[in-house]
C-alpha cells in the first residue's frame, strides 16, 4: 500500500495520533485491516519499541506492551499473522498465532510483541487474571468483526470486553480498545459498550465506500394465497427466473 484511501485518511489522525478507543464500521474490503496496522504501529511507538517520538512527547505510555488481535476464525488468524509478519519483520516485531491449533509455550507467548488469537482462546487466557498473567501484558486489544456480538458467539466477545474494562478499572492502567466491524444499524450502542468517545473515536462509513459498488433492486412479489410454501415458491420463481 502506497497511499491511504478516503476511509483510512478520515480515520488516520484518531488511529495514529491519539490513544482513543475506536469503533470503525465500514463495508467489507474498505481497508479496515490497514487501519488496524496504523494503531499497531502507533502503539509500538508509544511504548518505545520503535522510533523515538511519542504522541504526547512525554516518553513511553504506562501500559502493557503486547498487542492482541482477535480474529473471528482460525483461518483469518493465520492470514493476519502472515500479513502483519511480512510488514513488521523489518522492525524486529514478532507476530505469533495463539489458537486451538497453534499452542505456544509461556516463553513464546511472552516473547511475542503481537498475538493473533480467537475470541474463545483469549477468553480462556484472560480468566486467569492478576499481575504477571498474559492478559495483564496487553496494551492494545483489536477485535475484528465486532458485529459478531449479535451472533451466537457474541457472549464470548462480550465477556472478553467486560473483563478488559474491569482490568482497566482495577489496575488503573490504560488499555486501548479498537473495534472493527461491518456496517451496523446500532453502531452507537456498540460504541457505548466498547467505551468509545462518540465524538472522537466513532467512525461509520456507508456502502459507498465499498471497493466494488453493489446494485440493489426491489421487486414486489404478490401471491394470492395463504399457503407459505406457495408464496416461497412464487418468490423463488421471480428471483431466479
C-alpha positions as CSV (number, residue, x, y, z in Angstrom):
1,X,0.0,0.0,0.0
2,X,1.5,3.3,-1.1
3,X,-1.4,5.6,-0.1
4,X,-4.5,5.7,2.1
5,X,-8.0,5.5,0.7
6,X,-10.6,8.1,1.8
7,X,-11.8,5.9,4.6
8,X,-8.3,5.4,6.0
9,X,-7.5,9.1,5.6
10,X,-10.5,10.1,7.6
11,X,-9.6,7.7,10.5
12,X,-5.8,8.3,10.3
13,X,-5.5,11.1,12.9
14,X,-7.5,9.3,15.6
15,X,-5.9,6.0,14.9
16,X,-2.2,7.1,14.7
17,X,-2.0,10.3,16.8
18,X,-4.3,9.6,19.8
19,X,-4.8,6.8,22.4
20,X,-8.6,6.9,21.9
21,X,-10.7,3.8,21.8
22,X,-12.1,3.4,18.3
23,X,-15.1,1.7,16.6
24,X,-14.7,1.7,12.8
25,X,-17.8,0.5,10.8
26,X,-17.1,0.1,7.1
27,X,-18.1,-2.4,4.4
28,X,-16.0,-5.5,3.6
29,X,-13.0,-4.6,1.5
30,X,-12.9,-1.0,2.6
31,X,-9.4,-1.4,4.2
32,X,-10.1,-1.8,7.9
33,X,-7.1,-4.1,8.4
34,X,-4.7,-1.3,7.3
35,X,-6.4,0.9,9.9
36,X,-5.6,-1.8,12.5
37,X,-2.0,-1.7,11.3
38,X,-1.9,2.1,11.9
39,X,-3.0,1.5,15.5
40,X,-0.4,-1.2,15.9
41,X,2.5,1.0,14.7
42,X,1.2,3.8,16.9
43,X,1.2,1.6,19.9
44,X,4.7,0.2,19.2
45,X,5.9,3.8,19.0
46,X,4.1,4.9,22.2
47,X,5.6,2.1,24.3
48,X,9.1,2.7,23.0
49,X,9.6,-0.4,20.8
50,X,10.1,1.5,17.6
51,X,11.2,5.1,16.9
52,X,11.9,7.8,19.5
53,X,8.9,10.1,19.3
54,X,5.7,9.7,21.3
55,X,2.3,11.0,20.7
56,X,2.4,13.2,23.8
57,X,6.1,13.9,23.8
58,X,6.4,12.7,27.4
59,X,8.0,9.4,26.9
60,X,6.6,5.9,26.8
61,X,3.0,5.4,27.9
62,X,2.4,3.4,31.1
63,X,0.6,0.4,29.6
64,X,1.2,-3.1,28.5
65,X,3.5,-3.5,25.5
66,X,1.8,-6.5,24.0
67,X,-0.8,-6.2,21.2
68,X,-3.6,-8.7,20.9
69,X,-5.6,-9.1,17.7
70,X,-8.8,-11.1,18.0
71,X,-9.9,-12.6,14.7
72,X,-13.2,-14.4,14.4
73,X,-11.8,-17.6,12.9
74,X,-8.6,-19.6,12.9
75,X,-8.2,-19.2,9.1
76,X,-8.4,-15.5,9.4
77,X,-6.0,-15.5,12.3
78,X,-3.4,-17.2,10.1
79,X,-3.9,-14.6,7.3
80,X,-3.4,-11.8,9.8
81,X,-0.2,-13.4,11.2
82,X,1.2,-13.7,7.6
83,X,0.2,-10.1,6.7
84,X,1.5,-8.5,9.9
85,X,4.7,-10.5,9.9
86,X,5.6,-9.6,6.4
87,X,5.1,-5.9,7.1
88,X,6.7,-5.7,10.5
89,X,9.6,-8.1,10.3
90,X,11.9,-5.3,9.2
91,X,11.3,-3.7,12.6
92,X,12.1,-6.8,14.5
93,X,8.5,-7.3,15.7
94,X,7.5,-10.9,16.5
95,X,3.9,-11.9,15.5
96,X,2.6,-15.3,16.7
97,X,-0.7,-17.2,16.4
98,X,-2.4,-18.3,19.6
99,X,-5.3,-20.6,18.8
100,X,-6.5,-24.1,19.5
101,X,-4.4,-25.3,16.6
102,X,-1.3,-23.4,17.5
103,X,-0.3,-23.8,21.1
104,X,2.5,-21.6,22.4
105,X,4.7,-22.1,25.4
106,X,4.6,-19.4,28.1
107,X,8.1,-18.1,27.0
108,X,7.0,-18.0,23.3
109,X,3.8,-16.1,24.2
110,X,5.7,-13.6,26.4
111,X,8.4,-13.0,23.7
112,X,5.8,-12.2,21.0
113,X,5.0,-8.5,20.5
114,X,1.7,-9.3,18.7
115,X,-0.6,-12.2,19.5
116,X,-3.3,-13.1,17.0
117,X,-6.0,-15.2,18.6
118,X,-9.7,-16.1,18.5
119,X,-12.4,-14.9,21.0
120,X,-12.7,-18.3,22.7
121,X,-8.9,-18.7,23.2
122,X,-8.4,-15.2,24.6
123,X,-11.5,-15.7,26.8
124,X,-9.7,-18.8,28.4
125,X,-6.4,-16.9,28.7
126,X,-7.9,-13.9,30.4
127,X,-9.8,-15.8,33.0
128,X,-6.6,-16.2,34.9
129,X,-6.1,-12.6,35.9
130,X,-3.6,-10.8,38.2
131,X,-0.3,-9.1,37.6
132,X,2.1,-11.2,35.5
133,X,-0.7,-13.0,33.6
134,X,-0.7,-12.9,29.8
135,X,-3.8,-10.7,29.8
136,X,-2.2,-8.1,32.0
137,X,0.6,-7.5,29.5
138,X,-1.9,-6.4,26.8
139,X,-1.8,-2.6,26.0
140,X,-3.8,-2.7,22.7
141,X,-6.7,-5.0,22.0
142,X,-8.1,-5.1,18.4
143,X,-11.3,-7.0,17.9
144,X,-12.0,-7.8,14.2
145,X,-15.7,-8.4,13.1
146,X,-17.0,-7.0,16.4
147,X,-20.5,-7.1,14.8
148,X,-20.5,-10.8,15.8
149,X,-21.7,-9.5,19.2
150,X,-25.2,-10.3,17.7
151,X,-24.1,-13.8,16.8
152,X,-24.3,-17.0,18.9
153,X,-20.6,-16.4,19.7
154,X,-21.3,-12.8,20.8
155,X,-21.3,-13.7,24.5
156,X,-17.6,-14.7,24.3
157,X,-16.7,-11.3,22.8
158,X,-18.9,-9.6,25.4
159,X,-17.1,-11.3,28.3
160,X,-13.7,-10.5,26.9
161,X,-14.6,-6.8,26.6
162,X,-16.2,-6.7,30.1
163,X,-13.1,-8.4,31.6
164,X,-10.9,-5.8,29.9
165,X,-12.9,-2.9,31.3
166,X,-12.7,-4.5,34.7
167,X,-8.9,-4.9,34.4
168,X,-8.5,-1.2,33.4
169,X,-10.6,0.0,36.4
170,X,-8.8,-2.2,38.9
171,X,-5.3,-1.7,37.7
172,X,-5.7,2.0,36.7
173,X,-3.6,1.2,33.5
174,X,-4.8,2.3,30.1
175,X,-5.5,-0.4,27.5
176,X,-6.6,0.8,24.1
177,X,-9.5,-1.0,22.5
178,X,-10.2,-1.0,18.7
179,X,-13.3,-2.5,17.2
180,X,-13.5,-3.2,13.5
181,X,-16.9,-4.0,12.1
182,X,-19.0,-4.3,9.0
183,X,-21.8,-1.7,8.8
184,X,-24.0,-1.9,11.9
185,X,-27.5,-0.5,12.4
186,X,-26.9,0.2,16.1
187,X,-23.3,1.3,16.0
188,X,-23.8,3.9,18.7
189,X,-24.9,1.2,21.1
190,X,-21.8,-0.9,20.3
191,X,-19.6,2.2,20.8
192,X,-21.1,2.8,24.2
193,X,-20.4,-0.8,25.1
194,X,-16.7,-0.5,24.0
195,X,-16.4,2.8,25.8
196,X,-15.7,4.8,22.7
197,X,-16.0,8.6,22.7
198,X,-18.6,9.1,20.0
199,X,-17.2,12.5,19.1
200,X,-13.6,11.3,18.7
201,X,-13.5,7.6,18.2
202,X,-16.7,6.5,16.3
203,X,-16.5,6.3,12.5
204,X,-19.3,5.0,10.3
205,X,-18.9,4.5,6.6
206,X,-21.7,3.5,4.3
207,X,-21.9,1.2,1.3
208,X,-20.5,4.0,-1.0
209,X,-17.0,3.1,0.4
210,X,-17.2,-0.5,-1.0
211,X,-14.3,-1.1,-3.5
212,X,-16.9,-2.7,-5.8
213,X,-20.4,-1.0,-5.6
214,X,-23.4,-3.1,-5.1
215,X,-26.6,-2.6,-7.0
216,X,-29.8,-3.0,-5.1
217,X,-33.1,-3.8,-6.8
218,X,-36.5,-4.1,-5.0
219,X,-39.1,-6.4,-6.6
220,X,-42.7,-6.6,-5.3
221,X,-44.0,-10.2,-5.2
222,X,-47.7,-10.8,-4.9
223,X,-49.0,-14.3,-4.3
224,X,-52.8,-14.6,-3.8
225,X,-52.6,-17.4,-1.3
226,X,-52.1,-18.1,2.4
227,X,-50.0,-21.2,1.7
228,X,-46.5,-20.3,2.9
229,X,-44.8,-22.8,0.6
230,X,-46.6,-21.5,-2.5
231,X,-45.6,-17.9,-1.5
232,X,-42.0,-19.0,-1.2
233,X,-42.1,-20.9,-4.5
234,X,-43.5,-17.7,-6.1
235,X,-40.7,-15.7,-4.7
236,X,-38.1,-18.2,-5.9
237,X,-39.6,-18.1,-9.4
238,X,-39.4,-14.3,-9.5
239,X,-35.9,-14.1,-8.0
240,X,-34.3,-16.9,-10.0
241,X,-36.1,-16.8,-13.4
